[in-house]
Amino acid sequence: HILVNNAAAVTDRHAVADIPIDAWREAIAVNLTGAWLMAKWSIPHLRAAGVPRGGHGFASGRQAAAPVGSRWAPGATGCTPKA
């Protein structure tokens, strides 16, 4: 049993100082909140299936985190299930 968080908001890239607030909110909603929600709701199922606590991993790609590149990944690391 595994959870694969494989979604990203792909929009135009901007320098950090030029990111429109709507683009920022979309990136956070999909890339961080989306990963957290998937982890939150998968944990009971992973536990029920006997997945040991700490049986998790996290991977991200630079292209998956537009518009701010891979800078969001440290926030998403904490959203990976630790059943």
HTML snippet that shows the backbone in 3Dmol.js (N, CA, C, O; Angstrom):
<script src="https://3Dmol.org/build/3Dmol-min.js"></script>
<div id="view" style="width:600px;height:400px;position:relative"></div>
<script>
const pdb = `
ATOM      1  N   HIS A   1       0.836  -1.169   0.000  1.00  0.00           N
ATOM      2  CA  HIS A   1       0.000   0.000   0.000  1.00  0.00           C
ATOM      3  C   HIS A   1       0.885   1.237   0.000  1.00  0.00           C
ATOM      4  O   HIS A   1       1.784   1.370   0.830  1.00  0.00           O
ATOM      5  N   ILE A   2       0.623   2.143  -0.939  1.00  0.00           N
ATOM      6  CA  ILE A   2       1.405   3.368  -1.020  1.00  0.00           C
ATOM      7  C   ILE A   2       0.499   4.547  -1.366  1.00  0.00           C
ATOM      8  O   ILE A   2      -0.615   4.368  -1.856  1.00  0.00           O
ATOM      9  N   LEU A   3       0.988   5.728  -1.107  1.00  0.00           N
ATOM     10  CA  LEU A   3       0.351   6.965  -1.542  1.00  0.00           C
ATOM     11  C   LEU A   3       1.340   7.664  -2.448  1.00  0.00           C
ATOM     12  O   LEU A   3       2.496   7.864  -2.075  1.00  0.00           O
ATOM     13  N   VAL A   4       0.898   8.036  -3.629  1.00  0.00           N
ATOM     14  CA  VAL A   4       1.728   8.808  -4.547  1.00  0.00           C
ATOM     15  C   VAL A   4       1.086  10.179  -4.696  1.00  0.00           C
ATOM     16  O   VAL A   4       0.021  10.305  -5.302  1.00  0.00           O
ATOM     17  N   ASN A   5       1.723  11.207  -4.148  1.00  0.00           N
ATOM     18  CA  ASN A   5       1.279  12.586  -4.329  1.00  0.00           C
ATOM     19  C   ASN A   5       1.930  13.086  -5.610  1.00  0.00           C
ATOM     20  O   ASN A   5       3.102  13.460  -5.611  1.00  0.00           O
ATOM     21  N   ASN A   6       1.178  13.092  -6.684  1.00  0.00           N
ATOM     22  CA  ASN A   6       1.750  13.430  -7.982  1.00  0.00           C
ATOM     23  C   ASN A   6       0.862  14.453  -8.679  1.00  0.00           C
ATOM     24  O   ASN A   6       0.247  14.164  -9.706  1.00  0.00           O
ATOM     25  N   ALA A   7       0.806  15.637  -8.112  1.00  0.00           N
ATOM     26  CA  ALA A   7       0.034  16.721  -8.716  1.00  0.00           C
ATOM     27  C   ALA A   7       0.807  18.009  -8.524  1.00  0.00           C
ATOM     28  O   ALA A   7       1.528  18.172  -7.540  1.00  0.00           O
ATOM     29  N   ALA A   8       0.655  18.913  -9.460  1.00  0.00           N
ATOM     30  CA  ALA A   8       1.325  20.210  -9.335  1.00  0.00           C
ATOM     31  C   ALA A   8       0.568  21.243 -10.147  1.00  0.00           C
ATOM     32  O   ALA A   8       0.026  20.947 -11.211  1.00  0.00           O
ATOM     33  N   ALA A   9       0.543  22.446  -9.631  1.00  0.00           N
ATOM     34  CA  ALA A   9      -0.029  23.562 -10.380  1.00  0.00           C
ATOM     35  C   ALA A   9       1.056  24.084 -11.308  1.00  0.00           C
ATOM     36  O   ALA A   9       2.081  24.589 -10.849  1.00  0.00           O
ATOM     37  N   VAL A  10       0.841  23.967 -12.580  1.00  0.00           N
ATOM     38  CA  VAL A  10       1.833  24.416 -13.546  1.00  0.00           C
ATOM     39  C   VAL A  10       1.323  25.700 -14.185  1.00  0.00           C
ATOM     40  O   VAL A  10       0.361  25.691 -14.953  1.00  0.00           O
ATOM     41  N   THR A  11       1.979  26.792 -13.857  1.00  0.00           N
ATOM     42  CA  THR A  11       1.627  28.097 -14.415  1.00  0.00           C
ATOM     43  C   THR A  11       2.891  28.735 -14.959  1.00  0.00           C
ATOM     44  O   THR A  11       3.963  28.130 -14.927  1.00  0.00           O
ATOM     45  N   ASP A  12       2.768  29.939 -15.451  1.00  0.00           N
ATOM     46  CA  ASP A  12       3.956  30.650 -15.931  1.00  0.00           C
ATOM     47  C   ASP A  12       4.926  30.868 -14.778  1.00  0.00           C
ATOM     48  O   ASP A  12       4.522  31.120 -13.643  1.00  0.00           O
ATOM     49  N   ARG A  13       6.205  30.765 -15.090  1.00  0.00           N
ATOM     50  CA  ARG A  13       7.227  30.998 -14.067  1.00  0.00           C
ATOM     51  C   ARG A  13       7.463  32.494 -13.907  1.00  0.00           C
ATOM     52  O   ARG A  13       7.362  33.264 -14.862  1.00  0.00           O
ATOM     53  N   HIS A  14       7.777  32.883 -12.682  1.00  0.00           N
ATOM     54  CA  HIS A  14       8.065  34.274 -12.361  1.00  0.00           C
ATOM     55  C   HIS A  14       9.230  34.317 -11.384  1.00  0.00           C
ATOM     56  O   HIS A  14       9.465  33.366 -10.639  1.00  0.00           O
ATOM     57  N   ALA A  15       9.957  35.430 -11.396  1.00  0.00           N
ATOM     58  CA  ALA A  15      10.910  35.682 -10.322  1.00  0.00           C
ATOM     59  C   ALA A  15      10.089  35.848  -9.043  1.00  0.00           C
ATOM     60  O   ALA A  15       8.944  36.296  -9.102  1.00  0.00           O
ATOM     61  N   VAL A  16      10.651  35.498  -7.906  1.00  0.00           N
ATOM     62  CA  VAL A  16       9.914  35.548  -6.645  1.00  0.00           C
ATOM     63  C   VAL A  16       9.251  36.903  -6.440  1.00  0.00           C
ATOM     64  O   VAL A  16       8.092  36.965  -6.030  1.00  0.00           O
ATOM     65  N   ALA A  17       9.956  37.974  -6.714  1.00  0.00           N
ATOM     66  CA  ALA A  17       9.407  39.318  -6.505  1.00  0.00           C
ATOM     67  C   ALA A  17       8.251  39.638  -7.443  1.00  0.00           C
ATOM     68  O   ALA A  17       7.496  40.579  -7.198  1.00  0.00           O
ATOM     69  N   ASP A  18       8.105  38.864  -8.517  1.00  0.00           N
ATOM     70  CA  ASP A  18       7.078  39.150  -9.523  1.00  0.00           C
ATOM     71  C   ASP A  18       5.914  38.168  -9.521  1.00  0.00           C
ATOM     72  O   ASP A  18       5.038  38.257 -10.382  1.00  0.00           O
ATOM     73  N   ILE A  19       5.884  37.237  -8.578  1.00  0.00           N
ATOM     74  CA  ILE A  19       4.809  36.239  -8.551  1.00  0.00           C
ATOM     75  C   ILE A  19       3.500  36.920  -8.155  1.00  0.00           C
ATOM     76  O   ILE A  19       3.419  37.524  -7.086  1.00  0.00           O
ATOM     77  N   PRO A  20       2.482  36.831  -9.001  1.00  0.00           N
ATOM     78  CA  PRO A  20       1.179  37.370  -8.611  1.00  0.00           C
ATOM     79  C   PRO A  20       0.615  36.560  -7.437  1.00  0.00           C
ATOM     80  O   PRO A  20       0.828  35.350  -7.362  1.00  0.00           O
ATOM     81  N   ILE A  21      -0.089  37.209  -6.542  1.00  0.00           N
ATOM     82  CA  ILE A  21      -0.611  36.533  -5.352  1.00  0.00           C
ATOM     83  C   ILE A  21      -1.525  35.363  -5.720  1.00  0.00           C
ATOM     84  O   ILE A  21      -1.526  34.343  -5.030  1.00  0.00           O
ATOM     85  N   ASP A  22      -2.296  35.497  -6.789  1.00  0.00           N
ATOM     86  CA  ASP A  22      -3.168  34.387  -7.195  1.00  0.00           C
ATOM     87  C   ASP A  22      -2.361  33.169  -7.630  1.00  0.00           C
ATOM     88  O   ASP A  22      -2.747  32.036  -7.342  1.00  0.00           O
ATOM     89  N   ALA A  23      -1.241  33.391  -8.322  1.00  0.00           N
ATOM     90  CA  ALA A  23      -0.381  32.277  -8.733  1.00  0.00           C
ATOM     91  C   ALA A  23       0.250  31.618  -7.510  1.00  0.00           C
ATOM     92  O   ALA A  23       0.363  30.394  -7.451  1.00  0.00           O
ATOM     93  N   TRP A  24       0.661  32.427  -6.534  1.00  0.00           N
ATOM     94  CA  TRP A  24       1.233  31.897  -5.297  1.00  0.00           C
ATOM     95  C   TRP A  24       0.214  31.033  -4.559  1.00  0.00           C
ATOM     96  O   TRP A  24       0.519  29.919  -4.135  1.00  0.00           O
ATOM     97  N   ARG A  25      -0.986  31.556  -4.415  1.00  0.00           N
ATOM     98  CA  ARG A  25      -2.032  30.814  -3.699  1.00  0.00           C
ATOM     99  C   ARG A  25      -2.374  29.509  -4.408  1.00  0.00           C
ATOM    100  O   ARG A  25      -2.602  28.492  -3.754  1.00  0.00           O
ATOM    101  N   GLU A  26      -2.411  29.528  -5.736  1.00  0.00           N
ATOM    102  CA  GLU A  26      -2.689  28.300  -6.482  1.00  0.00           C
ATOM    103  C   GLU A  26      -1.584  27.276  -6.258  1.00  0.00           C
ATOM    104  O   GLU A  26      -1.861  26.098  -6.030  1.00  0.00           O
ATOM    105  N   ALA A  27      -0.327  27.726  -6.323  1.00  0.00           N
ATOM    106  CA  ALA A  27       0.797  26.810  -6.124  1.00  0.00           C
ATOM    107  C   ALA A  27       0.762  26.199  -4.725  1.00  0.00           C
ATOM    108  O   ALA A  27       0.979  24.997  -4.572  1.00  0.00           O
ATOM    109  N   ILE A  28       0.495  27.007  -3.708  1.00  0.00           N
ATOM    110  CA  ILE A  28       0.420  26.503  -2.334  1.00  0.00           C
ATOM    111  C   ILE A  28      -0.765  25.551  -2.177  1.00  0.00           C
ATOM    112  O   ILE A  28      -0.641  24.501  -1.546  1.00  0.00           O
ATOM    113  N   ALA A  29      -1.909  25.918  -2.749  1.00  0.00           N
ATOM    114  CA  ALA A  29      -3.110  25.081  -2.623  1.00  0.00           C
ATOM    115  C   ALA A  29      -2.897  23.699  -3.226  1.00  0.00           C
ATOM    116  O   ALA A  29      -3.270  22.695  -2.619  1.00  0.00           O
ATOM    117  N   VAL A  30      -2.310  23.640  -4.400  1.00  0.00           N
ATOM    118  CA  VAL A  30      -2.121  22.349  -5.063  1.00  0.00           C
ATOM    119  C   VAL A  30      -0.891  21.630  -4.520  1.00  0.00           C
ATOM    120  O   VAL A  30      -0.975  20.463  -4.138  1.00  0.00           O
ATOM    121  N   ASN A  31       0.242  22.311  -4.481  1.00  0.00           N
ATOM    122  CA  ASN A  31       1.513  21.658  -4.183  1.00  0.00           C
ATOM    123  C   ASN A  31       1.711  21.343  -2.704  1.00  0.00           C
ATOM    124  O   ASN A  31       2.345  20.341  -2.374  1.00  0.00           O
ATOM    125  N   LEU A  32       1.191  22.163  -1.818  1.00  0.00           N
ATOM    126  CA  LEU A  32       1.400  21.935  -0.392  1.00  0.00           C
ATOM    127  C   LEU A  32       0.126  21.444   0.288  1.00  0.00           C
ATOM    128  O   LEU A  32       0.130  20.391   0.927  1.00  0.00           O
ATOM    129  N   THR A  33      -0.956  22.194   0.156  1.00  0.00           N
ATOM    130  CA  THR A  33      -2.206  21.773   0.789  1.00  0.00           C
ATOM    131  C   THR A  33      -2.699  20.460   0.189  1.00  0.00           C
ATOM    132  O   THR A  33      -3.197  19.599   0.914  1.00  0.00           O
ATOM    133  N   GLY A  34      -2.567  20.298  -1.116  1.00  0.00           N
ATOM    134  CA  GLY A  34      -2.984  19.050  -1.759  1.00  0.00           C
ATOM    135  C   GLY A  34      -2.217  17.848  -1.224  1.00  0.00           C
ATOM    136  O   GLY A  34      -2.806  16.804  -0.947  1.00  0.00           O
ATOM    137  N   ALA A  35      -0.904  17.995  -1.079  1.00  0.00           N
ATOM    138  CA  ALA A  35      -0.085  16.905  -0.538  1.00  0.00           C
ATOM    139  C   ALA A  35      -0.463  16.607   0.909  1.00  0.00           C
ATOM    140  O   ALA A  35      -0.531  15.445   1.310  1.00  0.00           O
ATOM    141  N   TRP A  36      -0.709  17.655   1.687  1.00  0.00           N
ATOM    142  CA  TRP A  36      -1.106  17.471   3.085  1.00  0.00           C
ATOM    143  C   TRP A  36      -2.448  16.750   3.190  1.00  0.00           C
ATOM    144  O   TRP A  36      -2.596  15.828   3.992  1.00  0.00           O
ATOM    145  N   LEU A  37      -3.419  17.163   2.388  1.00  0.00           N
ATOM    146  CA  LEU A  37      -4.734  16.515   2.436  1.00  0.00           C
ATOM    147  C   LEU A  37      -4.647  15.042   2.053  1.00  0.00           C
ATOM    148  O   LEU A  37      -5.275  14.197   2.690  1.00  0.00           O
ATOM    149  N   MET A  38      -3.869  14.729   1.013  1.00  0.00           N
ATOM    150  CA  MET A  38      -3.718  13.328   0.620  1.00  0.00           C
ATOM    151  C   MET A  38      -3.073  12.521   1.742  1.00  0.00           C
ATOM    152  O   MET A  38      -3.497  11.401   2.027  1.00  0.00           O
ATOM    153  N   ALA A  39      -2.051  13.087   2.377  1.00  0.00           N
ATOM    154  CA  ALA A  39      -1.405  12.392   3.489  1.00  0.00           C
ATOM    155  C   ALA A  39      -2.373  12.220   4.651  1.00  0.00           C
ATOM    156  O   ALA A  39      -2.489  11.130   5.212  1.00  0.00           O
ATOM    157  N   LYS A  40      -3.060  13.285   5.007  1.00  0.00           N
ATOM    158  CA  LYS A  40      -4.001  13.268   6.132  1.00  0.00           C
ATOM    159  C   LYS A  40      -5.042  12.168   5.968  1.00  0.00           C
ATOM    160  O   LYS A  40      -5.308  11.416   6.905  1.00  0.00           O
ATOM    161  N   TRP A  41      -5.623  12.076   4.793  1.00  0.00           N
ATOM    162  CA  TRP A  41      -6.714  11.124   4.591  1.00  0.00           C
ATOM    163  C   TRP A  41      -6.228   9.723   4.228  1.00  0.00           C
ATOM    164  O   TRP A  41      -7.016   8.779   4.257  1.00  0.00           O
ATOM    165  N   SER A  42      -4.955   9.567   3.889  1.00  0.00           N
ATOM    166  CA  SER A  42      -4.452   8.225   3.590  1.00  0.00           C
ATOM    167  C   SER A  42      -3.936   7.510   4.834  1.00  0.00           C
ATOM    168  O   SER A  42      -3.903   6.280   4.868  1.00  0.00           O
ATOM    169  N   ILE A  43      -3.536   8.255   5.849  1.00  0.00           N
ATOM    170  CA  ILE A  43      -2.938   7.639   7.034  1.00  0.00           C
ATOM    171  C   ILE A  43      -3.830   6.569   7.662  1.00  0.00           C
ATOM    172  O   ILE A  43      -3.325   5.489   7.967  1.00  0.00           O
ATOM    173  N   PRO A  44      -5.127   6.806   7.874  1.00  0.00           N
ATOM    174  CA  PRO A  44      -5.949   5.731   8.452  1.00  0.00           C
ATOM    175  C   PRO A  44      -5.949   4.459   7.602  1.00  0.00           C
ATOM    176  O   PRO A  44      -5.952   3.354   8.144  1.00  0.00           O
ATOM    177  N   HIS A  45      -5.946   4.607   6.289  1.00  0.00           N
ATOM    178  CA  HIS A  45      -5.941   3.442   5.401  1.00  0.00           C
ATOM    179  C   HIS A  45      -4.591   2.731   5.436  1.00  0.00           C
ATOM    180  O   HIS A  45      -4.534   1.502   5.418  1.00  0.00           O
ATOM    181  N   LEU A  46      -3.501   3.505   5.486  1.00  0.00           N
ATOM    182  CA  LEU A  46      -2.177   2.899   5.575  1.00  0.00           C
ATOM    183  C   LEU A  46      -2.021   2.154   6.899  1.00  0.00           C
ATOM    184  O   LEU A  46      -1.483   1.047   6.931  1.00  0.00           O
ATOM    185  N   ARG A  47      -2.486   2.754   7.982  1.00  0.00           N
ATOM    186  CA  ARG A  47      -2.417   2.082   9.285  1.00  0.00           C
ATOM    187  C   ARG A  47      -3.236   0.800   9.280  1.00  0.00           C
ATOM    188  O   ARG A  47      -2.783  -0.235   9.769  1.00  0.00           O
ATOM    189  N   ALA A  48      -4.449   0.871   8.722  1.00  0.00           N
ATOM    190  CA  ALA A  48      -5.314  -0.314   8.667  1.00  0.00           C
ATOM    191  C   ALA A  48      -4.678  -1.429   7.851  1.00  0.00           C
ATOM    192  O   ALA A  48      -4.926  -2.607   8.109  1.00  0.00           O
ATOM    193  N   ALA A  49      -3.862  -1.066   6.868  1.00  0.00           N
ATOM    194  CA  ALA A  49      -3.200  -2.056   6.024  1.00  0.00           C
ATOM    195  C   ALA A  49      -1.908  -2.572   6.653  1.00  0.00           C
ATOM    196  O   ALA A  49      -1.242  -3.442   6.092  1.00  0.00           O
ATOM    197  N   GLY A  50      -1.560  -2.032   7.819  1.00  0.00           N
ATOM    198  CA  GLY A  50      -0.368  -2.513   8.506  1.00  0.00           C
ATOM    199  C   GLY A  50       0.925  -1.874   8.065  1.00  0.00           C
ATOM    200  O   GLY A  50       1.999  -2.396   8.366  1.00  0.00           O
ATOM    201  N   VAL A  51       0.858  -0.753   7.357  1.00  0.00           N
ATOM    202  CA  VAL A  51       2.084  -0.055   6.964  1.00  0.00           C
ATOM    203  C   VAL A  51       2.726   0.495   8.233  1.00  0.00           C
ATOM    204  O   VAL A  51       2.069   1.205   8.995  1.00  0.00           O
ATOM    205  N   PRO A  52       4.001   0.179   8.474  1.00  0.00           N
ATOM    206  CA  PRO A  52       4.633   0.618   9.721  1.00  0.00           C
ATOM    207  C   PRO A  52       4.812   2.133   9.771  1.00  0.00           C
ATOM    208  O   PRO A  52       4.978   2.787   8.741  1.00  0.00           O
ATOM    209  N   ARG A  53       4.777   2.672  10.974  1.00  0.00           N
ATOM    210  CA  ARG A  53       5.046   4.093  11.177  1.00  0.00           C
ATOM    211  C   ARG A  53       6.431   4.394  10.605  1.00  0.00           C
ATOM    212  O   ARG A  53       7.385   3.658  10.859  1.00  0.00           O
ATOM    213  N   GLY A  54       6.535   5.461   9.844  1.00  0.00           N
ATOM    214  CA  GLY A  54       7.811   5.811   9.235  1.00  0.00           C
ATOM    215  C   GLY A  54       8.021   5.151   7.882  1.00  0.00           C
ATOM    216  O   GLY A  54       9.052   5.373   7.248  1.00  0.00           O
ATOM    217  N   GLY A  55       7.064   4.340   7.421  1.00  0.00           N
ATOM    218  CA  GLY A  55       7.198   3.714   6.111  1.00  0.00           C
ATOM    219  C   GLY A  55       6.785   4.699   5.032  1.00  0.00           C
ATOM    220  O   GLY A  55       5.681   4.612   4.493  1.00  0.00           O
ATOM    221  N   HIS A  56       7.659   5.622   4.721  1.00  0.00           N
ATOM    222  CA  HIS A  56       7.308   6.689   3.791  1.00  0.00           C
ATOM    223  C   HIS A  56       8.530   7.135   3.007  1.00  0.00           C
ATOM    224  O   HIS A  56       9.656   6.739   3.307  1.00  0.00           O
ATOM    225  N   GLY A  57       8.297   7.949   2.017  1.00  0.00           N
ATOM    226  CA  GLY A  57       9.359   8.557   1.234  1.00  0.00           C
ATOM    227  C   GLY A  57       8.827   9.814   0.588  1.00  0.00           C
ATOM    228  O   GLY A  57       7.614  10.018   0.523  1.00  0.00           O
ATOM    229  N   PHE A  58       9.719  10.654   0.111  1.00  0.00           N
ATOM    230  CA  PHE A  58       9.291  11.888  -0.543  1.00  0.00           C
ATOM    231  C   PHE A  58      10.222  12.167  -1.695  1.00  0.00           C
ATOM    232  O   PHE A  58      11.443  12.081  -1.565  1.00  0.00           O
ATOM    233  N   ALA A  59       9.634  12.502  -2.823  1.00  0.00           N
ATOM    234  CA  ALA A  59      10.433  12.889  -3.982  1.00  0.00           C
ATOM    235  C   ALA A  59       9.712  14.026  -4.674  1.00  0.00           C
ATOM    236  O   ALA A  59       8.482  14.072  -4.696  1.00  0.00           O
ATOM    237  N   SER A  60      10.471  14.931  -5.230  1.00  0.00           N
ATOM    238  CA  SER A  60       9.860  16.023  -5.982  1.00  0.00           C
ATOM    239  C   SER A  60      10.757  16.355  -7.156  1.00  0.00           C
ATOM    240  O   SER A  60      11.949  16.049  -7.153  1.00  0.00           O
ATOM    241  N   GLY A  61      10.175  16.980  -8.148  1.00  0.00           N
ATOM    242  CA  GLY A  61      10.934  17.417  -9.304  1.00  0.00           C
ATOM    243  C   GLY A  61      10.839  18.913  -9.451  1.00  0.00           C
ATOM    244  O   GLY A  61       9.811  19.509  -9.130  1.00  0.00           O
ATOM    245  N   ARG A  62      11.892  19.521  -9.929  1.00  0.00           N
ATOM    246  CA  ARG A  62      11.929  20.973 -10.090  1.00  0.00           C
ATOM    247  C   ARG A  62      10.784  21.453 -10.967  1.00  0.00           C
ATOM    248  O   ARG A  62      10.188  22.491 -10.682  1.00  0.00           O
ATOM    249  N   GLN A  63      10.464  20.721 -12.028  1.00  0.00           N
ATOM    250  CA  GLN A  63       9.403  21.142 -12.937  1.00  0.00           C
ATOM    251  C   GLN A  63       8.019  21.009 -12.321  1.00  0.00           C
ATOM    252  O   GLN A  63       7.081  21.659 -12.783  1.00  0.00           O
ATOM    253  N   ALA A  64       7.868  20.198 -11.307  1.00  0.00           N
ATOM    254  CA  ALA A  64       6.545  19.953 -10.732  1.00  0.00           C
ATOM    255  C   ALA A  64       6.056  21.077  -9.841  1.00  0.00           C
ATOM    256  O   ALA A  64       4.889  21.084  -9.448  1.00  0.00           O
ATOM    257  N   ALA A  65       6.914  22.023  -9.515  1.00  0.00           N
ATOM    258  CA  ALA A  65       6.541  23.026  -8.522  1.00  0.00           C
ATOM    259  C   ALA A  65       6.424  24.434  -9.090  1.00  0.00           C
ATOM    260  O   ALA A  65       6.610  25.402  -8.353  1.00  0.00           O
ATOM    261  N   ALA A  66       6.123  24.578 -10.368  1.00  0.00           N
ATOM    262  CA  ALA A  66       5.976  25.916 -10.956  1.00  0.00           C
ATOM    263  C   ALA A  66       4.918  26.687 -10.185  1.00  0.00           C
ATOM    264  O   ALA A  66       3.966  26.052  -9.732  1.00  0.00           O
ATOM    265  N   PRO A  67       4.995  27.966  -9.998  1.00  0.00           N
ATOM    266  CA  PRO A  67       5.915  28.897 -10.618  1.00  0.00           C
ATOM    267  C   PRO A  67       7.179  29.171  -9.823  1.00  0.00           C
ATOM    268  O   PRO A  67       8.003  29.967 -10.272  1.00  0.00           O
ATOM    269  N   VAL A  68       7.373  28.558  -8.679  1.00  0.00           N
ATOM    270  CA  VAL A  68       8.522  28.921  -7.859  1.00  0.00           C
ATOM    271  C   VAL A  68       9.596  27.837  -7.828  1.00  0.00           C
ATOM    272  O   VAL A  68      10.395  27.789  -6.893  1.00  0.00           O
ATOM    273  N   GLY A  69       9.626  26.973  -8.829  1.00  0.00           N
ATOM    274  CA  GLY A  69      10.635  25.931  -8.875  1.00  0.00           C
ATOM    275  C   GLY A  69      10.485  24.979  -7.700  1.00  0.00           C
ATOM    276  O   GLY A  69       9.372  24.755  -7.225  1.00  0.00           O
ATOM    277  N   SER A  70      11.579  24.422  -7.229  1.00  0.00           N
ATOM    278  CA  SER A  70      11.513  23.434  -6.154  1.00  0.00           C
ATOM    279  C   SER A  70      11.519  24.081  -4.774  1.00  0.00           C
ATOM    280  O   SER A  70      11.699  23.382  -3.777  1.00  0.00           O
ATOM    281  N   ARG A  71      11.329  25.380  -4.687  1.00  0.00           N
ATOM    282  CA  ARG A  71      11.398  26.063  -3.395  1.00  0.00           C
ATOM    283  C   ARG A  71      10.280  25.659  -2.442  1.00  0.00           C
ATOM    284  O   ARG A  71      10.393  25.892  -1.238  1.00  0.00           O
ATOM    285  N   TRP A  72       9.212  25.064  -2.944  1.00  0.00           N
ATOM    286  CA  TRP A  72       8.116  24.663  -2.063  1.00  0.00           C
ATOM    287  C   TRP A  72       8.383  23.329  -1.384  1.00  0.00           C
ATOM    288  O   TRP A  72       7.751  23.021  -0.373  1.00  0.00           O
ATOM    289  N   ALA A  73       9.305  22.529  -1.914  1.00  0.00           N
ATOM    290  CA  ALA A  73       9.500  21.160  -1.445  1.00  0.00           C
ATOM    291  C   ALA A  73       9.768  21.035   0.053  1.00  0.00           C
ATOM    292  O   ALA A  73       9.267  20.088   0.659  1.00  0.00           O
ATOM    293  N   PRO A  74      10.538  21.943   0.698  1.00  0.00           N
ATOM    294  CA  PRO A  74      10.715  21.767   2.140  1.00  0.00           C
ATOM    295  C   PRO A  74       9.392  21.777   2.903  1.00  0.00           C
ATOM    296  O   PRO A  74       9.255  21.061   3.896  1.00  0.00           O
ATOM    297  N   GLY A  75       8.422  22.567   2.464  1.00  0.00           N
ATOM    298  CA  GLY A  75       7.113  22.573   3.114  1.00  0.00           C
ATOM    299  C   GLY A  75       6.363  21.283   2.881  1.00  0.00           C
ATOM    300  O   GLY A  75       5.663  20.801   3.771  1.00  0.00           O
ATOM    301  N   ALA A  76       6.498  20.725   1.710  1.00  0.00           N
ATOM    302  CA  ALA A  76       5.767  19.507   1.374  1.00  0.00           C
ATOM    303  C   ALA A  76       6.363  18.277   2.040  1.00  0.00           C
ATOM    304  O   ALA A  76       5.661  17.282   2.221  1.00  0.00           O
ATOM    305  N   THR A  77       7.629  18.317   2.406  1.00  0.00           N
ATOM    306  CA  THR A  77       8.255  17.164   3.040  1.00  0.00           C
ATOM    307  C   THR A  77       7.500  16.751   4.294  1.00  0.00           C
ATOM    308  O   THR A  77       7.366  15.560   4.575  1.00  0.00           O
ATOM    309  N   GLY A  78       7.010  17.719   5.043  1.00  0.00           N
ATOM    310  CA  GLY A  78       6.273  17.411   6.259  1.00  0.00           C
ATOM    311  C   GLY A  78       4.885  16.859   6.006  1.00  0.00           C
ATOM    312  O   GLY A  78       4.210  16.450   6.951  1.00  0.00           O
ATOM    313  N   CYS A  79       4.439  16.835   4.761  1.00  0.00           N
ATOM    314  CA  CYS A  79       3.098  16.346   4.425  1.00  0.00           C
ATOM    315  C   CYS A  79       3.107  14.902   3.970  1.00  0.00           C
ATOM    316  O   CYS A  79       2.074  14.390   3.539  1.00  0.00           O
ATOM    317  N   THR A  80       4.240  14.233   4.054  1.00  0.00           N
ATOM    318  CA  THR A  80       4.331  12.848   3.637  1.00  0.00           C
ATOM    319  C   THR A  80       3.900  11.955   4.796  1.00  0.00           C
ATOM    320  O   THR A  80       4.363  12.149   5.921  1.00  0.00           O
ATOM    321  N   PRO A  81       3.021  10.976   4.547  1.00  0.00           N
ATOM    322  CA  PRO A  81       2.487  10.165   5.642  1.00  0.00           C
ATOM    323  C   PRO A  81       3.557   9.462   6.455  1.00  0.00           C
ATOM    324  O   PRO A  81       4.514   8.907   5.914  1.00  0.00           O
ATOM    325  N   LYS A  82       3.378   9.498   7.737  1.00  0.00           N
ATOM    326  CA  LYS A  82       4.200   8.728   8.670  1.00  0.00           C
ATOM    327  C   LYS A  82       3.233   7.875   9.474  1.00  0.00           C
ATOM    328  O   LYS A  82       3.029   8.083  10.670  1.00  0.00           O
ATOM    329  N   ALA A  83       2.649   6.916   8.784  1.00  0.00           N
ATOM    330  CA  ALA A  83       1.601   6.087   9.390  1.00  0.00           C
ATOM    331  C   ALA A  83       2.107   5.477  10.663  1.00  0.00           C
ATOM    332  O   ALA A  83       1.377   4.742  11.328  1.00  0.00           O
TER     333      ALA A  83
END
`;
const viewer = $3Dmol.createViewer("view");
viewer.addModel(pdb, "pdb");
viewer.setStyle({}, {cartoon: {color: "spectrum"}});
viewer.zoomTo();
viewer.render();
</script>
